[in-house]
Amino acid sequence: RWSSDEAYQALSTLSFHDWAEALRGRFEFNADAALPKGEGPLGLLCEAMRYAVMGGGKRVRALLVYGAGALTAAPAKALDEAALAVEYVHAYSLVHDDLPCMDNDTLRRGKPTAHVRFGVAEAMLAGDSLQPEAFERLLSTGLPAAQINALTLALARASGARGMCGG
């Protein structure tokens, strides 16, 4: 339902509100499909990762990806993967920021934070797992290697010491 470039281009005829709502739905659909659904020993970790990403939110970062893609006529698959990547990094940063050793928040978007729901160790592992998943998504865009390298470098710089982690 969300895979074709034609379906993505059809969104350009909508009002901003309807466009944003459609793309939030597109993101949620893709995130649900892409996030691991582990069982057995990985079950709790995968559940915590899904909880961190699928907990709602405005999806501003994903919308920025889709908006930039609309301006550059980027392929829908590449936009979907890049939107997942930036939202995964955002979710990981929130999970880590909420930990007791950081801000010690107990609620996020009106729900228990990941460390309250799953425990500190599982929350930390969920955040740690989302970061490499973000880079895996960029490697799955189907774009030429030079573009993948540029996207990967940009996300690494934006989320590292000179970016998000450095404050």
Secondary structure as GFF3:
##gff-version 3
##sequence-region A 1 167
A	DSSP	alpha_helix	5	10	.	.	.	ID=ss1
A	DSSP	three_ten_helix	11	13	.	.	.	ID=ss2
A	DSSP	alpha_helix	16	34	.	.	.	ID=ss3
A	DSSP	three_ten_helix	40	42	.	.	.	ID=ss4
A	DSSP	alpha_helix	43	53	.	.	.	ID=ss5
A	DSSP	alpha_helix	60	72	.	.	.	ID=ss6
A	DSSP	alpha_helix	76	98	.	.	.	ID=ss7
A	DSSP	beta_strand	107	108	.	.	.	ID=ss8
A	DSSP	beta_strand	111	112	.	.	.	ID=ss9
A	DSSP	alpha_helix	114	118	.	.	.	ID=ss10
A	DSSP	alpha_helix	120	139	.	.	.	ID=ss11
A	DSSP	alpha_helix	145	159	.	.	.	ID=ss12
###
